[in-house]
Amino acid sequence: MVSQHQTKDSGSKKNEGKELGMVAPQDKSSKEMKSSKKMKFASSSAETEPTSQTTISDDSKTGRGMSTMPRVVKRKLQKLRPIVEYNKRGKGIGQAHSEMQSYIGVLACSRVPLVDKKWSQIPKDIKEQIWEAVDMAFVVGQGGKNSVLASAAKKWKDFKSTLTRHYILPYTNDKEKLSQPPETYKFIEKAQWDAFVASRLSKDFESVHSQHAQIREKLEYNHRLSRKGYAGLEDQLEETMPGVEIDRSTLWKRARQDKHGNIPDPKVAEKAKLIVSLLTLF
C-alpha cells in the first residue's frame, strides 16, 4: 500500500520533471528522478551496462577520497542520458558536463591500473571500456571519444599525483603507513600499491619530482578557479553580464579575483592593472 505522503512526494517529483523539459523513456520509474533544472536529457535505447563496484555514492566524500556517482548509475538504468552542452568556444559547460567529468574521474581512477606508466602504454581495451561507459551515460556531443579519453588521461595522472603528494612522500620514513593502500581508496589492489610506492621512492622519480617542483615555483599568476575552469567562468559571466563581450582579458582578471572582486596577490593585481592600462590604448 502507498501512503498519502509517498503519493504526494511522487506527484511533486513528476511535476518537477515536466518543468525540466525532460525527455523520458516509457519506463515510469524515470518520473521519480530528481535532476538539475539546467540539465537536458535524451532517452536511449542502448542496453544498460551492469553496475560495477566502481560506481558508488557521489553525495558524500571521505577526506580526499573519490566522489562516486549513484545518480549516473540510476539514469543509465532508466536509459536517460544528460546532454552535455558547450559554449561558443567549444568548451563544455553546465551541470551535465560537470557530472560527466566527475564520472570520467571515477572511471579513470578505479578502472585503470595504478602503474608507473604513461597513458599511451595503457591497454586499448581499458580505454574503450571507459569511453563506452561514458557514452552510455551521457550524450557527449562535441569532441566525442577523443575528448573523453583526454580527460581520463589527465584525471588518471592527477590521481597518481595526489596519491604521491598526500599518501607517499609525507611518509617516506614510515614503512607502516606505506604498507597498505589509503583507506579512502580501498579499490586499489595491494600488489599495485606496493609497486607504485616503490616507483615513487626510487631515485629516478626523485629527480623528476624535483624538476617539476622547480617549474611550479616559477608560476606567478595562478588563477583561483574551481573545477568549472575558464569555460564555466565564461558561461557564468555571459549570464550575469548580458550584452557584454567577454574577452580573454576579462576572463584572466575574473579568474584571479576572490568572491569580493579583489585580487589578493599583489603581483597578480599589478599585472591586472597593466592589462587594463594597455586596453585603454586601443
Disulfide bonds with the S-S distance in Angstrom:
none
